[in-house]
Every structure is written in C-alpha cells, then in structure tokens.
C-alpha cells in the first residue's frame, strides 16, 4: 500500500559543494533521504532559535536588580 502524500512545498536552493558532499555522505551512512535529513536539521535549528528567543524575551521582562 502506498503512503499518503504529506502536505509539502518544493524548494530549490544553492549549496556549497563541500556541504552538499557532507550531506550526501550523511544520507548514505544514515540511510535517510536528503529531504528527511534537511527537514530534521531545519526543524532542530528553528526549534533552538525559538527556544533562545523565548529565553531572551523572559530576560527582557525581568526587572533589573538595584
């Protein structure tokens, strides 16, 4: 039985050759497609960014001690 298609949006990027080579090697070693590897990497990167932004917002709200 075929998998259901997920809601997606195609993108095209330019990537440095060295980074692309690393991505290729990683995908071959881990056995995952480039799409999955890139989705996971971007999700982790953006999640970390969001976490840092939330922490920064908390610090800005705290009153300064005198």
Buried (B, 14 or more C-beta within 10 A) or exposed (E): EEEEEEEEEEEEEEEEEEEEEEBEEEBEEEEBEEEEBBEEEEEEEEEEEEEEEEEEEEEEEEEEEE
